[in-house]
């Protein structure tokens, strides 16, 4: 439907373990004009997670009801858990004049691109330095057993094939360096957008004079 918004929709995607969630958290700390789109999920809450801050945790039945009522921009199913980004997040941030950040996979990114204009989206795909490094990171997290780690790794390899769908592709060797690169790219896009607005304003004045 190509809904237009003056605020940028920033998408960060990566295979599991490549660091997108950490990058999103750091980016929000560095850039105060960006807010995270908090997703809904049917998965169980982890010990360190807070409902309404990390995710909105709901039952599968509740999630399906919300989906049926067109509550979500996009939804995805990963490892038998459901995830979805609500439309309300964008509506609320339009009022606050902030960019909105999506921590989502390539499937969710595709759905957002189908709903919003290309010029309103800044999308990043984060790659690990290597497959072996990705496996090390998955093991280091300590969340999964060996079977789950191998499953996530095989899924990650498939996910990485979709990097060409993104405008910006970064290799996350160092988290601080990568988040600074993301910040610079967003600021560059802001500058270009502001210059376009100024140009349009000048053109309108010229037309009105004539």
C-alpha positions in Angstrom: 0.0 0.0 0.0 3.1 2.3 0.1 2.2 4.3 3.2 4.3 7.5 3.4 6.0 8.7 6.6 8.5 11.5 7.1 10.4 9.6 9.8 12.8 6.9 8.7 12.2 3.2 9.2 15.6 1.7 10.1 15.9 -2.0 9.7 18.7 -4.1 11.1 18.7 -7.8 10.2 21.2 -10.6 10.7 21.5 -14.3 11.3 21.1 -15.4 14.9 24.3 -14.7 16.8 25.7 -12.0 14.4 24.9 -9.3 17.0 21.9 -7.3 15.7 20.1 -7.0 19.0 23.3 -5.7 20.7 23.8 -3.3 17.9 20.3 -2.0 18.2 20.7 -1.4 21.9 23.9 0.5 21.4 22.5 2.5 18.6 19.6 3.7 20.7 22.0 4.9 23.4 24.1 6.8 20.8 21.2 8.3 18.9 18.4 9.9 20.9 16.2 10.5 17.9 15.7 6.7 17.3 13.3 4.4 19.2 13.1 0.7 19.0 9.9 -0.9 17.7 9.1 -3.4 20.4 7.8 -6.6 18.9 5.2 -9.0 20.2 6.3 -12.6 20.6 4.7 -15.9 21.7 8.0 -17.3 23.1 8.7 -17.6 26.8 10.3 -14.6 28.6 14.0 -15.1 29.5 15.2 -14.3 33.0 16.8 -11.0 32.1 14.0 -9.8 29.9 11.2 -7.3 30.8 7.7 -7.4 29.3 7.1 -4.1 27.4 10.8 -3.3 27.1 12.4 -6.2 25.3 9.2 -7.7 23.9 5.5 -7.9 24.6 5.1 -11.5 25.6 1.7 -13.0 24.7 0.3 -16.5 24.2 0.1 -18.0 20.7 -3.7 -17.7 20.8 -3.5 -14.0 21.6 -0.9 -13.5 18.9 -3.0 -15.2 16.3 -6.0 -13.0 17.3 -3.9 -9.8 16.9 -2.7 -11.0 13.5 -6.2 -11.8 12.3 -7.2 -8.2 13.3 -4.3 -6.7 11.1 -2.5 -5.5 14.2 0.9 -6.2 12.7 3.0 -4.7 9.9 4.9 -7.9 9.6 5.0 -11.3 11.3 7.5 -14.1 11.3 7.9 -17.6 12.7 11.3 -18.6 14.0 12.0 -21.9 15.9 8.3 -22.4 16.5 7.9 -18.9 18.1 5.9 -16.1 16.6 7.1 -12.5 16.2 5.3 -9.4 15.0 5.8 -5.6 14.7 2.7 -3.6 15.5 1.5 -0.7 13.3 0.9 1.4 16.5 4.7 1.8 17.0 5.0 3.8 13.8 1.9 5.9 14.5 3.1 6.9 17.9 6.6 7.8 16.7 5.3 10.0 13.9 3.9 12.3 16.7 7.3 12.4 18.4 9.3 13.0 15.2 11.6 10.1 15.8 13.0 7.3 13.6 11.9 3.8 14.4 14.3 0.9 14.6 13.3 -2.6 13.6 15.3 -5.6 14.9 13.8 -8.2 12.5 14.8 -10.9 10.0 14.8 -10.7 6.2 11.2 -11.9 5.9 10.0 -9.1 8.1 12.1 -6.6 6.2 10.5 -7.7 2.9 7.0 -7.1 4.4 8.0 -3.6 5.6 9.4 -2.7 2.1 6.1 -3.8 0.6 4.2 -1.3 2.9 6.4 1.7 2.9 8.2 3.8 0.3 11.8 3.0 -0.4 13.1 6.5 0.4 11.6 6.1 3.9 13.7 3.0 4.7 17.3 2.6 5.7 18.1 -1.1 5.9 21.2 -2.9 7.1 22.2 -6.6 7.0 24.8 -7.6 9.5 27.2 -10.5 8.7 29.5 -12.3 11.1 33.2 -12.4 10.2 33.0 -16.1 9.4 30.8 -19.1 9.9 33.2 -20.5 12.5 33.0 -17.2 14.4 29.3 -17.3 14.3 29.3 -20.8 15.8 31.6 -19.5 18.6 29.2 -16.7 19.4 26.2 -19.0 19.5 28.1 -21.3 21.9 29.3 -18.4 24.0 25.7 -17.1 24.5 25.0 -20.3 26.5 21.3 -20.3 25.6 21.1 -23.4 23.5 22.2 -27.0 23.5 24.4 -28.5 20.7 21.4 -29.6 18.7 19.8 -26.1 18.8 23.1 -24.4 18.0 23.6 -26.6 14.9 20.0 -25.8 13.9 20.5 -22.1 14.3 23.8 -22.3 12.4 22.1 -24.0 9.4 19.3 -21.5 9.5 21.8 -18.6 9.7 23.6 -19.9 6.6 20.3 -19.7 4.7 19.5 -16.3 6.1 22.8 -14.9 4.9 21.8 -15.5 1.3 19.4 -12.6 1.5 22.0 -9.9 2.2 21.7 -8.6 -1.3 18.2 -7.4 -0.5 19.6 -4.7 1.8 21.1 -1.3 0.9 23.9 -1.6 3.5 25.8 -4.7 4.4 28.3 -4.6 7.3 30.6 -7.3 8.7 30.4 -7.2 12.5 34.0 -7.9 13.6 33.9 -5.2 16.3 30.5 -4.1 17.9 31.6 -0.6 18.7 33.1 0.0 15.2 30.0 -1.5 13.5 27.5 0.6 15.5 29.5 3.8 14.7 29.4 2.9 11.0 25.6 2.4 11.3 25.3 5.8 13.0 27.3 7.6 10.3 25.2 6.1 7.5 21.9 7.2 9.3 23.3 10.7 9.8 24.3 10.8 6.1 20.8 9.9 5.1 19.4 12.5 7.4 21.6 15.1 5.8 20.5 14.1 2.3 16.8 14.2 3.3 17.2 17.7 4.9 18.9 19.0 1.7 16.0 17.6 -0.3 13.5 19.4 1.9 15.3 22.7 1.6 15.5 22.3 -2.2 11.8 21.5 -2.4 11.0 24.6 -0.3 13.1 26.8 -2.6 11.4 25.4 -5.7 8.0 26.1 -4.2 9.0 29.7 -3.6 10.3 30.1 -7.1 7.1 28.7 -8.6 4.9 30.9 -6.4 6.9 34.0 -7.5 6.4 33.1 -11.2 
